[in-house]
Amino acid sequence: MARTITRYGDFWPYYLREHAKPETRRLHYIGTALTFVFLAIALTYGGWWWVLVPLAGYGFAWGAHFGVEKNRPATFTYPLWSLFSDYRMFFLWLSGRLEPHLKQAGVSA
């Protein structure tokens, strides 16, 4: 049985290793970007648009894990750390600062 991660500092490299394939990360970025789009629409128009915020984020992410990475999403075990890390990875990538984190975790960019 795998050990339980009890510190976020240990979770972050684990999270990055669970997203080792560029296509997995790419699908996460699409889903995360769509969460902002649907959030903006939901805040502007209300209604059913709220449903699309988590569906976009989790739909693309889980599709990437099951279809590309072939692993179990970290969300199932570490939901809050995983959610935080999705956005952390997205903004690090967007700002061009993700590669050192990947390398430190042992993932080739």
A tleap script that builds the chain and sets N, CA, C and O, in Angstrom:
source leaprc.protein.ff14SB
mol = sequence {
  NMET ALA ARG THR ILE THR ARG TYR GLY ASP
  PHE TRP PRO TYR TYR LEU ARG GLU HIE ALA
  LYS PRO GLU THR ARG ARG LEU HIE TYR ILE
  GLY THR ALA LEU THR PHE VAL PHE LEU ALA
  ILE ALA LEU THR TYR GLY GLY TRP TRP TRP
  VAL LEU VAL PRO LEU ALA GLY TYR GLY PHE
  ALA TRP GLY ALA HIE PHE GLY VAL GLU LYS
  ASN ARG PRO ALA THR PHE THR TYR PRO LEU
  TRP SER LEU PHE SER ASP TYR ARG MET PHE
  PHE LEU TRP LEU SER GLY ARG LEU GLU PRO
  HIE LEU LYS GLN ALA GLY VAL SER CALA
}
set mol.1.N position { 0.836 -1.182 0.000 }
set mol.1.CA position { 0.000 0.000 0.000 }
set mol.1.C position { 0.883 1.249 0.000 }
set mol.1.O position { 1.884 1.321 0.713 }
set mol.2.N position { 0.489 2.228 -0.816 }
set mol.2.CA position { 1.262 3.467 -0.900 }
set mol.2.C position { 1.080 4.272 0.390 }
set mol.2.O position { 0.035 4.223 1.040 }
set mol.3.N position { 2.130 5.009 0.731 }
set mol.3.CA position { 2.052 5.823 1.937 }
set mol.3.C position { 1.172 7.035 1.690 }
set mol.3.O position { 1.064 7.520 0.564 }
set mol.4.N position { 0.550 7.515 2.745 }
set mol.4.CA position { -0.297 8.698 2.671 }
set mol.4.C position { 0.584 9.936 2.734 }
set mol.4.O position { 1.494 10.020 3.559 }
set mol.5.N position { 0.313 10.880 1.872 }
set mol.5.CA position { 1.050 12.145 1.863 }
set mol.5.C position { 0.385 13.079 2.867 }
set mol.5.O position { -0.823 13.308 2.809 }
set mol.6.N position { 1.175 13.608 3.775 }
set mol.6.CA position { 0.620 14.444 4.846 }
set mol.6.C position { 1.037 15.915 4.763 }
set mol.6.O position { 0.546 16.746 5.528 }
set mol.7.N position { 1.943 16.234 3.833 }
set mol.7.CA position { 2.399 17.627 3.685 }
set mol.7.C position { 2.274 18.046 2.224 }
set mol.7.O position { 2.570 17.266 1.318 }
set mol.8.N position { 1.837 19.278 2.003 }
set mol.8.CA position { 1.702 19.746 0.621 }
set mol.8.C position { 3.052 19.759 -0.092 }
set mol.8.O position { 3.124 19.506 -1.294 }
set mol.9.N position { 4.112 20.050 0.644 }
set mol.9.CA position { 5.449 20.058 0.040 }
set mol.9.C position { 5.827 18.709 -0.559 }
set mol.9.O position { 6.606 18.652 -1.511 }
set mol.10.N position { 5.290 17.632 -0.018 }
set mol.10.CA position { 5.510 16.300 -0.575 }
set mol.10.C position { 4.502 15.990 -1.691 }
set mol.10.O position { 4.787 15.206 -2.597 }
set mol.11.N position { 3.346 16.602 -1.612 }
set mol.11.CA position { 2.308 16.356 -2.606 }
set mol.11.C position { 2.652 16.972 -3.956 }
set mol.11.O position { 2.436 16.342 -4.991 }
set mol.12.N position { 3.178 18.179 -3.962 }
set mol.12.CA position { 3.431 18.908 -5.209 }
set mol.12.C position { 4.304 18.116 -6.181 }
set mol.12.O position { 3.915 17.997 -7.343 }
set mol.13.N position { 5.457 17.567 -5.789 }
set mol.13.CA position { 6.231 16.765 -6.746 }
set mol.13.C position { 5.477 15.501 -7.189 }
set mol.13.O position { 5.570 15.093 -8.347 }
set mol.14.N position { 4.739 14.895 -6.271 }
set mol.14.CA position { 3.913 13.733 -6.613 }
set mol.14.C position { 2.886 14.119 -7.672 }
set mol.14.O position { 2.697 13.399 -8.652 }
set mol.15.N position { 2.229 15.250 -7.473 }
set mol.15.CA position { 1.239 15.752 -8.414 }
set mol.15.C position { 1.855 15.937 -9.800 }
set mol.15.O position { 1.271 15.527 -10.803 }
set mol.16.N position { 3.020 16.547 -9.852 }
set mol.16.CA position { 3.687 16.774 -11.140 }
set mol.16.C position { 4.066 15.453 -11.811 }
set mol.16.O position { 3.959 15.329 -13.031 }
set mol.17.N position { 4.500 14.483 -11.039 }
set mol.17.CA position { 4.830 13.168 -11.624 }
set mol.17.C position { 3.582 12.475 -12.156 }
set mol.17.O position { 3.659 11.710 -13.117 }
set mol.18.N position { 2.436 12.738 -11.539 }
set mol.18.CA position { 1.174 12.177 -12.020 }
set mol.18.C position { 0.698 12.870 -13.304 }
set mol.18.O position { -0.268 12.434 -13.930 }
set mol.19.N position { 1.377 13.940 -13.684 }
set mol.19.CA position { 1.076 14.705 -14.899 }
set mol.19.C position { 2.318 14.742 -15.790 }
set mol.19.O position { 2.652 15.780 -16.361 }
set mol.20.N position { 2.986 13.616 -15.900 }
set mol.20.CA position { 4.277 13.547 -16.588 }
set mol.20.C position { 4.175 13.759 -18.103 }
set mol.20.O position { 5.092 14.314 -18.708 }
set mol.21.N position { 3.096 13.333 -18.707 }
set mol.21.CA position { 2.972 13.450 -20.165 }
set mol.21.C position { 2.465 14.842 -20.549 }
set mol.21.O position { 1.502 15.344 -19.970 }
set mol.22.N position { 3.129 15.459 -21.536 }
set mol.22.CA position { 2.716 16.801 -21.965 }
set mol.22.C position { 1.241 16.871 -22.373 }
set mol.22.O position { 0.581 17.879 -22.122 }
set mol.23.N position { 0.721 15.813 -22.997 }
set mol.23.CA position { -0.684 15.827 -23.406 }
set mol.23.C position { -1.618 15.885 -22.198 }
set mol.23.O position { -2.667 16.526 -22.249 }
set mol.24.N position { -1.235 15.220 -21.119 }
set mol.24.CA position { -2.032 15.290 -19.891 }
set mol.24.C position { -2.087 16.723 -19.385 }
set mol.24.O position { -3.156 17.240 -19.057 }
set mol.25.N position { -0.923 17.357 -19.328 }
set mol.25.CA position { -0.891 18.743 -18.868 }
set mol.25.C position { -1.676 19.649 -19.810 }
set mol.25.O position { -2.394 20.541 -19.356 }
set mol.26.N position { -1.546 19.431 -21.111 }
set mol.26.CA position { -2.257 20.247 -22.097 }
set mol.26.C position { -3.779 20.162 -21.887 }
set mol.26.O position { -4.470 21.181 -21.911 }
set mol.27.N position { -4.282 18.961 -21.687 }
set mol.27.CA position { -5.722 18.806 -21.449 }
set mol.27.C position { -6.151 19.476 -20.136 }
set mol.27.O position { -7.246 20.031 -20.040 }
set mol.28.N position { -5.275 19.415 -19.133 }
set mol.28.CA position { -5.559 20.128 -17.886 }
set mol.28.C position { -5.645 21.637 -18.145 }
set mol.28.O position { -6.544 22.305 -17.634 }
set mol.29.N position { -4.724 22.165 -18.925 }
set mol.29.CA position { -4.724 23.604 -19.201 }
set mol.29.C position { -6.010 24.026 -19.914 }
set mol.29.O position { -6.580 25.073 -19.608 }
set mol.30.N position { -6.460 23.212 -20.857 }
set mol.30.CA position { -7.699 23.528 -21.566 }
set mol.30.C position { -8.868 23.552 -20.580 }
set mol.30.O position { -9.655 24.498 -20.565 }
set mol.31.N position { -8.974 22.519 -19.769 }
set mol.31.CA position { -10.062 22.449 -18.797 }
set mol.31.C position { -10.005 23.581 -17.792 }
set mol.31.O position { -11.037 24.160 -17.454 }
set mol.32.N position { -8.820 23.906 -17.311 }
set mol.32.CA position { -8.672 24.986 -16.336 }
set mol.32.C position { -9.032 26.329 -16.963 }
set mol.32.O position { -9.716 27.140 -16.339 }
set mol.33.N position { -8.579 26.568 -18.185 }
set mol.33.CA position { -8.934 27.818 -18.874 }
set mol.33.C position { -10.446 27.916 -19.054 }
set mol.33.O position { -11.028 28.988 -18.883 }
set mol.34.N position { -11.078 26.797 -19.398 }
set mol.34.CA position { -12.528 26.806 -19.566 }
set mol.34.C position { -13.267 27.083 -18.266 }
set mol.34.O position { -14.371 27.628 -18.289 }
set mol.35.N position { -12.673 26.716 -17.125 }
set mol.35.CA position { -13.344 27.033 -15.854 }
set mol.35.C position { -13.477 28.542 -15.692 }
set mol.35.O position { -14.477 29.026 -15.162 }
set mol.36.N position { -12.473 29.284 -16.146 }
set mol.36.CA position { -12.548 30.746 -16.058 }
set mol.36.C position { -13.588 31.303 -17.022 }
set mol.36.O position { -14.328 32.226 -16.683 }
set mol.37.N position { -13.638 30.736 -18.230 }
set mol.37.CA position { -14.627 31.178 -19.217 }
set mol.37.C position { -16.039 30.947 -18.682 }
set mol.37.O position { -16.870 31.855 -18.694 }
set mol.38.N position { -16.303 29.725 -18.211 }
set mol.38.CA position { -17.647 29.413 -17.726 }
set mol.38.C position { -17.972 30.149 -16.427 }
set mol.38.O position { -19.130 30.485 -16.180 }
set mol.39.N position { -16.964 30.401 -15.600 }
set mol.39.CA position { -17.201 31.190 -14.397 }
set mol.39.C position { -17.632 32.612 -14.767 }
set mol.39.O position { -18.562 33.160 -14.176 }
set mol.40.N position { -16.951 33.199 -15.744 }
set mol.40.CA position { -17.305 34.549 -16.189 }
set mol.40.C position { -18.722 34.577 -16.752 }
set mol.40.O position { -19.490 35.494 -16.462 }
set mol.41.N position { -19.070 33.570 -17.559 }
set mol.41.CA position { -20.420 33.508 -18.119 }
set mol.41.C position { -21.446 33.324 -16.998 }
set mol.41.O position { -22.499 33.961 -17.002 }
set mol.42.N position { -21.129 32.448 -16.038 }
set mol.42.CA position { -22.050 32.184 -14.927 }
set mol.42.C position { -22.254 33.434 -14.076 }
set mol.42.O position { -23.372 33.729 -13.653 }
set mol.43.N position { -21.164 34.169 -13.828 }
set mol.43.CA position { -21.295 35.400 -13.043 }
set mol.43.C position { -22.090 36.454 -13.794 }
set mol.43.O position { -22.804 37.251 -13.184 }
set mol.44.N position { -21.970 36.462 -15.115 }
set mol.44.CA position { -22.678 37.453 -15.920 }
set mol.44.C position { -24.149 37.102 -16.108 }
set mol.44.O position { -25.023 37.958 -15.975 }
set mol.45.N position { -24.414 35.832 -16.421 }
set mol.45.CA position { -25.775 35.434 -16.787 }
set mol.45.C position { -26.473 34.548 -15.765 }
set mol.45.O position { -27.695 34.399 -15.804 }
set mol.46.N position { -25.702 33.955 -14.844 }
set mol.46.CA position { -26.300 33.042 -13.867 }
set mol.46.C position { -26.834 31.793 -14.523 }
set mol.46.O position { -26.349 31.367 -15.571 }
set mol.47.N position { -27.825 31.215 -13.904 }
set mol.47.CA position { -28.462 30.039 -14.488 }
set mol.47.C position { -27.594 28.795 -14.481 }
set mol.47.O position { -26.753 28.616 -13.600 }
set mol.48.N position { -27.802 27.949 -15.455 }
set mol.48.CA position { -27.167 26.636 -15.525 }
set mol.48.C position { -25.673 26.684 -15.864 }
set mol.48.O position { -25.001 25.655 -15.793 }
set mol.49.N position { -25.150 27.828 -16.223 }
set mol.49.CA position { -23.729 27.929 -16.587 }
set mol.49.C position { -22.813 27.474 -15.453 }
set mol.49.O position { -21.700 27.010 -15.698 }
set mol.50.N position { -23.285 27.608 -14.208 }
set mol.50.CA position { -22.472 27.195 -13.061 }
set mol.50.C position { -22.076 25.728 -13.161 }
set mol.50.O position { -20.991 25.348 -12.720 }
set mol.51.N position { -22.927 24.917 -13.726 }
set mol.51.CA position { -22.667 23.474 -13.851 }
set mol.51.C position { -21.418 23.212 -14.695 }
set mol.51.O position { -20.706 22.233 -14.473 }
set mol.52.N position { -21.163 24.081 -15.648 }
set mol.52.CA position { -20.042 23.858 -16.564 }
set mol.52.C position { -18.679 24.155 -15.951 }
set mol.52.O position { -17.659 23.698 -16.466 }
set mol.53.N position { -18.649 24.910 -14.864 }
set mol.53.CA position { -17.354 25.245 -14.245 }
set mol.53.C position { -16.641 23.972 -13.778 }
set mol.53.O position { -15.536 23.704 -14.250 }
set mol.54.N position { -17.216 23.183 -12.879 }
set mol.54.CA position { -16.497 21.961 -12.476 }
set mol.54.C position { -16.459 20.903 -13.577 }
set mol.54.O position { -15.498 20.139 -13.665 }
set mol.55.N position { -17.493 20.851 -14.413 }
set mol.55.CA position { -17.482 19.855 -15.487 }
set mol.55.C position { -16.322 20.071 -16.445 }
set mol.55.O position { -15.684 19.112 -16.880 }
set mol.56.N position { -16.046 21.325 -16.775 }
set mol.56.CA position { -14.931 21.617 -17.680 }
set mol.56.C position { -13.599 21.228 -17.044 }
set mol.56.O position { -12.784 20.535 -17.654 }
set mol.57.N position { -13.395 21.679 -15.824 }
set mol.57.CA position { -12.119 21.386 -15.154 }
set mol.57.C position { -11.906 19.906 -14.940 }
set mol.57.O position { -10.886 19.354 -15.352 }
set mol.58.N position { -12.864 19.257 -14.295 }
set mol.58.CA position { -12.708 17.836 -13.985 }
set mol.58.C position { -12.857 16.957 -15.217 }
set mol.58.O position { -12.197 15.923 -15.323 }
set mol.59.N position { -13.713 17.356 -16.145 }
set mol.59.CA position { -13.903 16.550 -17.348 }
set mol.59.C position { -12.628 16.394 -18.148 }
set mol.59.O position { -12.252 15.281 -18.516 }
set mol.60.N position { -11.962 17.497 -18.418 }
set mol.60.CA position { -10.711 17.437 -19.175 }
set mol.60.C position { -9.612 16.749 -18.364 }
set mol.60.O position { -8.847 15.947 -18.902 }
set mol.61.N position { -9.538 17.063 -17.075 }
set mol.61.CA position { -8.489 16.483 -16.232 }
set mol.61.C position { -8.656 14.966 -16.111 }
set mol.61.O position { -7.698 14.217 -16.303 }
set mol.62.N position { -9.851 14.523 -15.797 }
set mol.62.CA position { -10.063 13.085 -15.621 }
set mol.62.C position { -9.930 12.348 -16.946 }
set mol.62.O position { -9.431 11.224 -16.989 }
set mol.63.N position { -10.377 12.980 -18.023 }
set mol.63.CA position { -10.170 12.386 -19.349 }
set mol.63.C position { -8.694 12.191 -19.639 }
set mol.63.O position { -8.292 11.173 -20.202 }
set mol.64.N position { -7.888 13.171 -19.252 }
set mol.64.CA position { -6.441 13.071 -19.453 }
set mol.64.C position { -5.842 11.947 -18.626 }
set mol.64.O position { -4.987 11.209 -19.115 }
set mol.65.N position { -6.274 11.808 -17.390 }
set mol.65.CA position { -5.707 10.759 -16.536 }
set mol.65.C position { -6.105 9.369 -17.012 }
set mol.65.O position { -5.261 8.477 -17.103 }
set mol.66.N position { -7.374 9.181 -17.313 }
set mol.66.CA position { -7.830 7.860 -17.723 }
set mol.66.C position { -7.411 7.520 -19.152 }
set mol.66.O position { -7.097 6.368 -19.449 }
set mol.67.N position { -7.407 8.525 -20.043 }
set mol.67.CA position { -7.127 8.257 -21.450 }
set mol.67.C position { -5.690 8.409 -21.874 }
set mol.67.O position { -5.243 7.709 -22.783 }
set mol.68.N position { -4.951 9.305 -21.245 }
set mol.68.CA position { -3.571 9.591 -21.666 }
set mol.68.C position { -2.570 9.052 -20.658 }
set mol.68.O position { -1.718 8.229 -20.994 }
set mol.69.N position { -2.675 9.512 -19.442 }
set mol.69.CA position { -1.678 9.180 -18.414 }
set mol.69.C position { -1.866 7.760 -17.879 }
set mol.69.O position { -0.915 7.135 -17.409 }
set mol.70.N position { -3.097 7.261 -17.954 }
set mol.70.CA position { -3.433 5.909 -17.469 }
set mol.70.C position { -3.166 5.761 -15.980 }
set mol.70.O position { -2.604 4.765 -15.526 }
set mol.71.N position { -3.584 6.778 -15.230 }
set mol.71.CA position { -3.467 6.712 -13.777 }
set mol.71.C position { -4.731 7.271 -13.136 }
set mol.71.O position { -5.606 7.805 -13.819 }
set mol.72.N position { -4.809 7.145 -11.868 }
set mol.72.CA position { -5.984 7.587 -11.103 }
set mol.72.C position { -5.787 9.051 -10.707 }
set mol.72.O position { -4.747 9.393 -10.144 }
set mol.73.N position { -6.764 9.927 -10.986 }
set mol.73.CA position { -6.614 11.334 -10.630 }
set mol.73.C position { -6.350 11.528 -9.135 }
set mol.73.O position { -6.976 10.884 -8.294 }
set mol.74.N position { -5.429 12.411 -8.826 }
set mol.74.CA position { -5.089 12.712 -7.427 }
set mol.74.C position { -6.281 13.307 -6.693 }
set mol.74.O position { -6.332 13.276 -5.463 }
set mol.75.N position { -7.233 13.845 -7.432 }
set mol.75.CA position { -8.440 14.431 -6.835 }
set mol.75.C position { -9.181 13.432 -5.961 }
set mol.75.O position { -9.801 13.816 -4.969 }
set mol.76.N position { -9.125 12.171 -6.316 }
set mol.76.CA position { -9.869 11.157 -5.583 }
set mol.76.C position { -9.323 10.953 -4.171 }
set mol.76.O position { -10.067 10.581 -3.265 }
set mol.77.N position { -8.039 11.193 -3.986 }
set mol.77.CA position { -7.407 10.992 -2.681 }
set mol.77.C position { -7.103 12.305 -1.964 }
set mol.77.O position { -7.219 12.398 -0.742 }
set mol.78.N position { -6.718 13.302 -2.728 }
set mol.78.CA position { -6.305 14.602 -2.170 }
set mol.78.C position { -7.072 15.728 -2.894 }
set mol.78.O position { -6.473 16.470 -3.673 }
set mol.79.N position { -8.374 15.862 -2.649 }
set mol.79.CA position { -9.181 16.796 -3.455 }
set mol.79.C position { -8.767 18.262 -3.365 }
set mol.79.O position { -8.697 18.931 -4.395 }
set mol.80.N position { -8.497 18.776 -2.190 }
set mol.80.CA position { -8.161 20.207 -2.076 }
set mol.80.C position { -6.763 20.502 -2.598 }
set mol.80.O position { -6.563 21.475 -3.325 }
set mol.81.N position { -5.801 19.673 -2.234 }
set mol.81.CA position { -4.443 19.869 -2.745 }
set mol.81.C position { -4.410 19.729 -4.259 }
set mol.81.O position { -3.681 20.450 -4.939 }
set mol.82.N position { -5.181 18.821 -4.772 }
set mol.82.CA position { -5.236 18.607 -6.212 }
set mol.82.C position { -5.838 19.820 -6.921 }
set mol.82.O position { -5.307 20.274 -7.934 }
set mol.83.N position { -6.930 20.338 -6.399 }
set mol.83.CA position { -7.553 21.513 -6.996 }
set mol.83.C position { -6.593 22.700 -6.978 }
set mol.83.O position { -6.427 23.387 -7.986 }
set mol.84.N position { -5.966 22.935 -5.833 }
set mol.84.CA position { -4.988 24.019 -5.719 }
set mol.84.C position { -3.851 23.815 -6.721 }
set mol.84.O position { -3.412 24.763 -7.372 }
set mol.85.N position { -3.376 22.572 -6.840 }
set mol.85.CA position { -2.252 22.266 -7.720 }
set mol.85.C position { -2.612 22.397 -9.187 }
set mol.85.O position { -1.758 22.755 -9.997 }
set mol.86.N position { -3.868 22.111 -9.554 }
set mol.86.CA position { -4.311 22.321 -10.933 }
set mol.86.C position { -4.098 23.775 -11.331 }
set mol.86.O position { -3.542 24.074 -12.388 }
set mol.87.N position { -4.552 24.668 -10.462 }
set mol.87.CA position { -4.406 26.089 -10.774 }
set mol.87.C position { -2.954 26.543 -10.645 }
set mol.87.O position { -2.501 27.387 -11.418 }
set mol.88.N position { -2.235 26.001 -9.693 }
set mol.88.CA position { -0.814 26.343 -9.560 }
set mol.88.C position { -0.060 25.942 -10.826 }
set mol.88.O position { 0.712 26.735 -11.366 }
set mol.89.N position { -0.280 24.714 -11.303 }
set mol.89.CA position { 0.390 24.247 -12.518 }
set mol.89.C position { -0.005 25.120 -13.706 }
set mol.89.O position { 0.845 25.479 -14.521 }
set mol.90.N position { -1.283 25.461 -13.809 }
set mol.90.CA position { -1.765 26.289 -14.911 }
set mol.90.C position { -1.069 27.645 -14.932 }
set mol.90.O position { -0.575 28.075 -15.974 }
set mol.91.N position { -1.028 28.318 -13.782 }
set mol.91.CA position { -0.436 29.657 -13.757 }
set mol.91.C position { 1.084 29.624 -13.885 }
set mol.91.O position { 1.669 30.544 -14.456 }
set mol.92.N position { 1.727 28.593 -13.369 }
set mol.92.CA position { 3.169 28.448 -13.593 }
set mol.92.C position { 3.460 28.231 -15.072 }
set mol.92.O position { 4.404 28.805 -15.615 }
set mol.93.N position { 2.647 27.403 -15.721 }
set mol.93.CA position { 2.813 27.166 -17.155 }
set mol.93.C position { 2.572 28.454 -17.932 }
set mol.93.O position { 3.353 28.813 -18.813 }
set mol.94.N position { 1.481 29.150 -17.598 }
set mol.94.CA position { 1.108 30.374 -18.290 }
set mol.94.C position { 2.208 31.435 -18.182 }
set mol.94.O position { 2.438 32.196 -19.122 }
set mol.95.N position { 2.877 31.477 -17.044 }
set mol.95.CA position { 3.931 32.468 -16.834 }
set mol.95.C position { 5.315 31.965 -17.256 }
set mol.95.O position { 6.309 32.674 -17.098 }
set mol.96.N position { 5.381 30.740 -17.793 }
set mol.96.CA position { 6.655 30.193 -18.263 }
set mol.96.C position { 7.578 29.735 -17.146 }
set mol.96.O position { 8.786 29.629 -17.355 }
set mol.97.N position { 7.035 29.463 -15.963 }
set mol.97.CA position { 7.869 29.089 -14.822 }
set mol.97.C position { 7.654 27.652 -14.342 }
set mol.97.O position { 8.103 27.295 -13.253 }
set mol.98.N position { 6.974 26.826 -15.141 }
set mol.98.CA position { 6.683 25.462 -14.709 }
set mol.98.C position { 7.864 24.515 -14.878 }
set mol.98.O position { 8.036 23.611 -14.060 }
set mol.99.N position { 8.668 24.688 -15.894 }
set mol.99.CA position { 9.738 23.730 -16.216 }
set mol.99.C position { 10.664 23.411 -15.046 }
set mol.99.O position { 10.957 22.233 -14.837 }
set mol.100.N position { 11.142 24.379 -14.272 }
set mol.100.CA position { 12.003 24.024 -13.132 }
set mol.100.C position { 11.295 23.128 -12.110 }
set mol.100.O position { 11.923 22.256 -11.508 }
set mol.101.N position { 10.017 23.337 -11.919 }
set mol.101.CA position { 9.244 22.498 -10.987 }
set mol.101.C position { 9.161 21.067 -11.517 }
set mol.101.O position { 9.310 20.105 -10.765 }
set mol.102.N position { 8.921 20.944 -12.829 }
set mol.102.CA position { 8.864 19.615 -13.437 }
set mol.102.C position { 10.203 18.899 -13.304 }
set mol.102.O position { 10.255 17.727 -12.931 }
set mol.103.N position { 11.268 19.602 -13.607 }
set mol.103.CA position { 12.606 18.996 -13.516 }
set mol.103.C position { 12.921 18.565 -12.091 }
set mol.103.O position { 13.457 17.478 -11.877 }
set mol.104.N position { 12.596 19.398 -11.125 }
set mol.104.CA position { 12.852 19.066 -9.728 }
set mol.104.C position { 12.054 17.832 -9.291 }
set mol.104.O position { 12.488 17.077 -8.421 }
set mol.105.N position { 10.887 17.641 -9.905 }
set mol.105.CA position { 10.050 16.468 -9.587 }
set mol.105.C position { 10.470 15.235 -10.393 }
set mol.105.O position { 9.922 14.149 -10.209 }
set mol.106.N position { 11.448 15.415 -11.287 }
set mol.106.CA position { 11.900 14.291 -12.103 }
set mol.106.C position { 11.097 14.063 -13.365 }
set mol.106.O position { 11.101 12.965 -13.920 }
set mol.107.N position { 10.409 15.097 -13.819 }
set mol.107.CA position { 9.587 15.004 -15.038 }
set mol.107.C position { 10.278 15.788 -16.141 }
set mol.107.O position { 10.648 16.945 -15.946 }
set mol.108.N position { 10.453 15.162 -17.296 }
set mol.108.CA position { 11.043 15.884 -18.426 }
set mol.108.C position { 9.980 16.746 -19.078 }
set mol.108.O position { 8.892 16.271 -19.402 }
set mol.109.N position { 10.301 18.013 -19.268 }
set mol.109.CA position { 9.338 18.968 -19.841 }
set mol.109.C position { 9.162 18.658 -21.290 }
set mol.109.O position { 8.396 19.335 -21.977 }
savepdb mol mol.pdb
quit
